[in-house]
């Protein structure tokens, strides 16, 4: 498993009229956490795209258990639980930094690997090697 912690603070623009984080903003934080995790692993989206590989989201889901408010300190725990050949499933758990046992949100995105022409392809060898190096067995 590969796990990455992305700390963030709920911005005023992220809350809705009820004073809690608006549901679509979770996906923005998923993306920020996923991008940072890739960078931390040593391979950026920019590098993959330069190699002609894109990673579109082909499925997403999100469940909401508690509404964080403005200026709350949160952490998005981002995990890759298995290495697959033609897609990548990424799981997200959002918690309050000072209440790690209280889960506020869980989500998942599934990404396909495609060439610039839209044809599916296997995970790039470079990404597979980076992931194998970062893999932690539980």
GROMACS elastic network, one bead per residue, 0.5 to 0.9 nm:
[ bonds ]
;  ai    aj funct       b0    kb
    1    79     6  0.68669   500
    1    80     6  0.56593   500
    1    82     6  0.63601   500
    1    83     6  0.85415   500
    1   134     6  0.82848   500
    1   135     6  0.53475   500
    1   136     6  0.51810   500
    1   137     6  0.62335   500
    1   138     6  0.74710   500
    2    78     6  0.81200   500
    2    79     6  0.54850   500
    2    80     6  0.51042   500
    2    81     6  0.65569   500
    2    82     6  0.84637   500
    2   131     6  0.76450   500
    2   134     6  0.64754   500
    2   135     6  0.53850   500
    2   136     6  0.61891   500
    2   137     6  0.88810   500
    3    37     6  0.82535   500
    3    77     6  0.68309   500
    3    78     6  0.56152   500
    3    80     6  0.66144   500
    3    81     6  0.83601   500
    3   135     6  0.87729   500
    3   136     6  0.84410   500
    4    33     6  0.78754   500
    4    34     6  0.85377   500
    4    36     6  0.85493   500
    4    37     6  0.59548   500
    4    40     6  0.85654   500
    4    76     6  0.81223   500
    4    77     6  0.57273   500
    4    78     6  0.50969   500
    4    79     6  0.64399   500
    5    33     6  0.76566   500
    5    37     6  0.81846   500
    5    75     6  0.63284   500
    5    76     6  0.58327   500
    5    78     6  0.63076   500
    5    79     6  0.89314   500
    6    29     6  0.86926   500
    6    32     6  0.81351   500
    6    33     6  0.54162   500
    6    34     6  0.87141   500
    6    36     6  0.76697   500
    6    37     6  0.81208   500
    6    74     6  0.83722   500
    6    75     6  0.54062   500
    6    76     6  0.50043   500
    6    77     6  0.63280   500
    6    78     6  0.75314   500
    7    33     6  0.85147   500
    7    73     6  0.73044   500
    7    74     6  0.57781   500
    7    76     6  0.63169   500
    7    77     6  0.85824   500
    7    97     6  0.77383   500
    8    11     6  0.89887   500
    8    29     6  0.83422   500
    8    72     6  0.84256   500
    8    73     6  0.60041   500
    8    74     6  0.53850   500
    8    75     6  0.60757   500
    8    76     6  0.78225   500
    9    70     6  0.79496   500
    9    71     6  0.54985   500
    9    72     6  0.55405   500
    9    74     6  0.58801   500
    9    75     6  0.84337   500
   10    13     6  0.83318   500
   10    14     6  0.63894   500
   10    15     6  0.77620   500
   10    21     6  0.72859   500
   10    68     6  0.75525   500
   10    69     6  0.67184   500
   10    70     6  0.52201   500
   10    72     6  0.54351   500
   10    73     6  0.67464   500
   10    74     6  0.74058   500
   11    14     6  0.52785   500
   11    15     6  0.72803   500
   11    21     6  0.86812   500
   11    69     6  0.86717   500
   11    70     6  0.58570   500
   11    71     6  0.59663   500
   11    72     6  0.84090   500
   12    15     6  0.58024   500
   12    16     6  0.88737   500
   12    21     6  0.88336   500
   12    69     6  0.85746   500
   12    70     6  0.55161   500
   12    71     6  0.72593   500
   13    16     6  0.80622   500
   13    21     6  0.88447   500
   13    70     6  0.86187   500
   14    20     6  0.79867   500
   14    21     6  0.53957   500
   14    22     6  0.59607   500
   14    23     6  0.89657   500
   14    24     6  0.88929   500
   14    25     6  0.62448   500
   14    69     6  0.87148   500
   14    70     6  0.76154   500
   15    18     6  0.76437   500
   15    19     6  0.55120   500
   15    22     6  0.52530   500
   15    23     6  0.89634   500
   15    25     6  0.85601   500
   15    68     6  0.85627   500
   15    69     6  0.67048   500
   15    70     6  0.64482   500
   16    19     6  0.53955   500
   16    20     6  0.57197   500
   16    21     6  0.61018   500
   16    22     6  0.52441   500
   16    23     6  0.88131   500
   17    20     6  0.76063   500
   17    22     6  0.87946   500
   18    21     6  0.86612   500
   18    22     6  0.89944   500
   19    22     6  0.86578   500
   19    67     6  0.84500   500
   19    68     6  0.83765   500
   19    69     6  0.58789   500
   19    70     6  0.71148   500
   20    23     6  0.88740   500
   20    66     6  0.87998   500
   20    67     6  0.50784   500
   20    68     6  0.53979   500
   20    70     6  0.70259   500
   21    24     6  0.85347   500
   21    25     6  0.69382   500
   21    26     6  0.79700   500
   21    67     6  0.60317   500
   21    68     6  0.57103   500
   21    69     6  0.58934   500
   21    70     6  0.74200   500
   22    25     6  0.56736   500
   22    26     6  0.76119   500
   22    67     6  0.84701   500
   23    26     6  0.59294   500
   23    27     6  0.79965   500
   23    62     6  0.87677   500
   23    64     6  0.80818   500
   24    27     6  0.57103   500
   24    28     6  0.71763   500
   25    28     6  0.50627   500
   25    29     6  0.65320   500
   25    30     6  0.86924   500
   26    29     6  0.51731   500
   26    30     6  0.61611   500
   26    31     6  0.86902   500
   26    62     6  0.81458   500
   26    94     6  0.87485   500
   26   105     6  0.82813   500
   26   107     6  0.86911   500
   27    31     6  0.62005   500
   27    32     6  0.86307   500
   27    60     6  0.89274   500
   27    62     6  0.83358   500
   27   107     6  0.86085   500
   28    31     6  0.51682   500
   28    32     6  0.63013   500
   28    33     6  0.86771   500
   29    33     6  0.59950   500
   29    34     6  0.83544   500
   29    76     6  0.75106   500
   30    33     6  0.51867   500
   30    34     6  0.60008   500
   30    35     6  0.85301   500
   30    76     6  0.73077   500
   30    78     6  0.78318   500
   30    91     6  0.89418   500
   30    92     6  0.68561   500
   30   107     6  0.82693   500
   30   108     6  0.86960   500
   30   109     6  0.85434   500
   31    34     6  0.50321   500
   31    35     6  0.60058   500
   31    36     6  0.84921   500
   32    35     6  0.52096   500
   32    36     6  0.61699   500
   32    37     6  0.85369   500
   33    36     6  0.51633   500
   33    37     6  0.60189   500
   33    38     6  0.86366   500
   33    76     6  0.67316   500
   33    77     6  0.80153   500
   33    78     6  0.66727   500
   33    92     6  0.88092   500
   34    37     6  0.50214   500
   34    38     6  0.62317   500
   34    39     6  0.86452   500
   34    78     6  0.68124   500
   34    79     6  0.88969   500
   34    90     6  0.79949   500
   35    38     6  0.52196   500
   35    39     6  0.62801   500
   35    40     6  0.86356   500
   35    44     6  0.72372   500
   35    45     6  0.72191   500
   36    40     6  0.60203   500
   36    41     6  0.85493   500
   36    44     6  0.84064   500
   37    41     6  0.61678   500
   37    42     6  0.87063   500
   37    44     6  0.88914   500
   37    78     6  0.76212   500
   38    41     6  0.50699   500
   38    42     6  0.64663   500
   38    43     6  0.56045   500
   38    44     6  0.55105   500
   38    45     6  0.73222   500
   39    42     6  0.51084   500
   39    43     6  0.53855   500
   39    45     6  0.79961   500
   40    43     6  0.75341   500
   40    44     6  0.84674   500
   41    44     6  0.82621   500
   41   130     6  0.66420   500
   41   131     6  0.73234   500
   41   133     6  0.88964   500
   41   134     6  0.69545   500
   42   127     6  0.89363   500
   42   130     6  0.71519   500
   43    46     6  0.83182   500
   43    47     6  0.65499   500
   43    48     6  0.74548   500
   43   126     6  0.82385   500
   43   127     6  0.69080   500
   43   130     6  0.75677   500
   44    47     6  0.52319   500
   44    48     6  0.65060   500
   44    49     6  0.87056   500
   45    48     6  0.50469   500
   45    49     6  0.60663   500
   45    50     6  0.85123   500
   45    53     6  0.87403   500
   45    54     6  0.79222   500
   45    55     6  0.82645   500
   46    49     6  0.51454   500
   46    50     6  0.61739   500
   46    51     6  0.87638   500
   47    50     6  0.50195   500
   47    51     6  0.64712   500
   47    52     6  0.88969   500
   47    53     6  0.88145   500
   48    51     6  0.50828   500
   48    52     6  0.65468   500
   48    53     6  0.53078   500
   48    54     6  0.68663   500
   48    55     6  0.87215   500
   48   124     6  0.81307   500
   48   127     6  0.84167   500
   49    54     6  0.57235   500
   49    55     6  0.87142   500
   49   115     6  0.89073   500
   49   116     6  0.82682   500
   50    53     6  0.73492   500
   51    54     6  0.89271   500
   51   115     6  0.89661   500
   51   124     6  0.89247   500
   52   114     6  0.83460   500
   52   115     6  0.56783   500
   52   116     6  0.55588   500
   52   117     6  0.89323   500
   53   113     6  0.65605   500
   53   114     6  0.56947   500
   53   116     6  0.62682   500
   53   121     6  0.83969   500
   53   123     6  0.88134   500
   53   124     6  0.77658   500
   54   112     6  0.79709   500
   54   113     6  0.59005   500
   54   114     6  0.52836   500
   54   115     6  0.61634   500
   54   116     6  0.66649   500
   54   118     6  0.84590   500
   55    58     6  0.88995   500
   55    87     6  0.83864   500
   55    88     6  0.86701   500
   55   111     6  0.54290   500
   55   112     6  0.54177   500
   55   114     6  0.63961   500
   55   115     6  0.89229   500
   56   110     6  0.83220   500
   56   111     6  0.53720   500
   56   112     6  0.58491   500
   56   113     6  0.72224   500
   56   114     6  0.77073   500
   57    60     6  0.71248   500
   57   109     6  0.64140   500
   57   110     6  0.56516   500
   57   112     6  0.66926   500
   58   109     6  0.75997   500
   58   110     6  0.57026   500
   58   111     6  0.56326   500
   58   112     6  0.64995   500
   59   108     6  0.80274   500
   59   109     6  0.57142   500
   59   110     6  0.51204   500
   59   111     6  0.72981   500
   60   107     6  0.73843   500
   60   108     6  0.55667   500
   60   110     6  0.63623   500
   61   106     6  0.83723   500
   61   107     6  0.53549   500
   61   108     6  0.53726   500
   61   109     6  0.66566   500
   62    92     6  0.87545   500
   62   105     6  0.70669   500
   62   106     6  0.57325   500
   62   108     6  0.65612   500
   62   109     6  0.88511   500
   63   104     6  0.85555   500
   63   105     6  0.55874   500
   63   106     6  0.53394   500
   63   107     6  0.61833   500
   64    67     6  0.75044   500
   64   103     6  0.88507   500
   64   104     6  0.61630   500
   64   106     6  0.68496   500
   64   107     6  0.87654   500
   65   103     6  0.68565   500
   65   105     6  0.56351   500
   65   106     6  0.83198   500
   66   102     6  0.86962   500
   66   103     6  0.75572   500
   66   105     6  0.70629   500
   67   104     6  0.67288   500
   67   105     6  0.86011   500
   68    71     6  0.86013   500
   68    72     6  0.63317   500
   68    73     6  0.88133   500
   68    74     6  0.82891   500
   68    96     6  0.80406   500
   68   104     6  0.74377   500
   69    72     6  0.57666   500
   72    96     6  0.73035   500
   72    97     6  0.84465   500
   73    95     6  0.87539   500
   73    96     6  0.59799   500
   73    97     6  0.55872   500
   73    98     6  0.76986   500
   74    94     6  0.67270   500
   74    95     6  0.56176   500
   74    98     6  0.82188   500
   75    93     6  0.80269   500
   75    94     6  0.55899   500
   75    95     6  0.54423   500
   75    96     6  0.62017   500
   75    97     6  0.57730   500
   75   100     6  0.85395   500
   76    92     6  0.63137   500
   76    93     6  0.55940   500
   76    95     6  0.66690   500
   76    96     6  0.89559   500
   77    91     6  0.80519   500
   77    92     6  0.55693   500
   77    93     6  0.50871   500
   77    94     6  0.62617   500
   77    95     6  0.80049   500
   78    90     6  0.68165   500
   78    91     6  0.57425   500
   78    93     6  0.67259   500
   78    94     6  0.87866   500
   79    89     6  0.85583   500
   79    90     6  0.56586   500
   79    91     6  0.51000   500
   79    92     6  0.64568   500
   79    93     6  0.86073   500
   80    83     6  0.74204   500
   80    88     6  0.76126   500
   80    89     6  0.63957   500
   80    90     6  0.50735   500
   80    91     6  0.65009   500
   81    89     6  0.76769   500
   81    90     6  0.75349   500
   81    91     6  0.78852   500
   82    88     6  0.81566   500
   82    89     6  0.78327   500
   83    87     6  0.83944   500
   83    88     6  0.70131   500
   83    89     6  0.84867   500
   83   128     6  0.77475   500
   83   131     6  0.77849   500
   83   132     6  0.83153   500
   84    87     6  0.58505   500
   84    88     6  0.62404   500
   84    89     6  0.83641   500
   84   122     6  0.88275   500
   84   123     6  0.77175   500
   84   128     6  0.89280   500
   85    88     6  0.80555   500
   85   113     6  0.89605   500
   85   121     6  0.86669   500
   85   122     6  0.53904   500
   85   123     6  0.54030   500
   85   124     6  0.88058   500
   85   128     6  0.84773   500
   86   111     6  0.87443   500
   86   112     6  0.62794   500
   86   113     6  0.59225   500
   86   114     6  0.87036   500
   86   120     6  0.75704   500
   86   121     6  0.62153   500
   86   123     6  0.53602   500
   87   110     6  0.69004   500
   87   111     6  0.54409   500
   87   113     6  0.58293   500
   87   121     6  0.88631   500
   87   122     6  0.75603   500
   87   123     6  0.68762   500
   88   109     6  0.82212   500
   88   110     6  0.56942   500
   88   111     6  0.51427   500
   88   112     6  0.65793   500
   88   113     6  0.80655   500
   88   123     6  0.83717   500
   89   108     6  0.69064   500
   89   109     6  0.58524   500
   89   111     6  0.63907   500
   89   112     6  0.89654   500
   90   107     6  0.83735   500
   90   108     6  0.55506   500
   90   109     6  0.53803   500
   90   110     6  0.63654   500
   90   111     6  0.81259   500
   91   106     6  0.74762   500
   91   107     6  0.57971   500
   91   109     6  0.67126   500
   91   110     6  0.88569   500
   92   105     6  0.78824   500
   92   106     6  0.54309   500
   92   108     6  0.59606   500
   92   109     6  0.84316   500
   93   103     6  0.69080   500
   93   104     6  0.76109   500
   93   105     6  0.57553   500
   93   107     6  0.65816   500
   93   108     6  0.89587   500
   94   100     6  0.89159   500
   94   102     6  0.88663   500
   94   103     6  0.61287   500
   94   104     6  0.55682   500
   94   105     6  0.50489   500
   94   106     6  0.63340   500
   94   107     6  0.86542   500
   95    98     6  0.84582   500
   95    99     6  0.69106   500
   95   100     6  0.55602   500
   95   101     6  0.74556   500
   95   102     6  0.60436   500
   95   104     6  0.54226   500
   95   105     6  0.71898   500
   96    99     6  0.50263   500
   96   100     6  0.57595   500
   96   101     6  0.83654   500
   96   102     6  0.69649   500
   96   103     6  0.76128   500
   96   104     6  0.74948   500
   97   100     6  0.58624   500
   98   101     6  0.89610   500
   99   102     6  0.56604   500
   99   103     6  0.85062   500
  100   103     6  0.71991   500
  103   106     6  0.75467   500
  112   120     6  0.70925   500
  112   121     6  0.81430   500
  112   122     6  0.87255   500
  112   123     6  0.85856   500
  113   119     6  0.85139   500
  113   120     6  0.57865   500
  113   121     6  0.55114   500
  113   122     6  0.62587   500
  113   123     6  0.60585   500
  113   124     6  0.81695   500
  114   117     6  0.76566   500
  114   118     6  0.54761   500
  114   119     6  0.53167   500
  114   121     6  0.52485   500
  114   122     6  0.79195   500
  114   123     6  0.88128   500
  115   118     6  0.53443   500
  115   119     6  0.54249   500
  115   120     6  0.62993   500
  115   121     6  0.65255   500
  116   119     6  0.74385   500
  117   120     6  0.89014   500
  121   124     6  0.82272   500
  122   125     6  0.83666   500
  123   126     6  0.83955   500
  123   127     6  0.68010   500
  123   128     6  0.64843   500
  124   127     6  0.53638   500
  124   128     6  0.62882   500
  124   129     6  0.87319   500
  125   128     6  0.50146   500
  125   129     6  0.61107   500
  125   130     6  0.85885   500
  126   129     6  0.52046   500
  126   130     6  0.62219   500
  126   131     6  0.86433   500
  127   130     6  0.50716   500
  127   131     6  0.60940   500
  127   132     6  0.85797   500
  128   131     6  0.51696   500
  128   132     6  0.61917   500
  128   133     6  0.87377   500
  129   132     6  0.51219   500
  129   133     6  0.63157   500
  129   134     6  0.87806   500
  130   133     6  0.52119   500
  130   134     6  0.63730   500
  130   135     6  0.86558   500
  131   134     6  0.51027   500
  131   135     6  0.59217   500
  132   135     6  0.51167   500
  132   136     6  0.86934   500
  133   136     6  0.85748   500
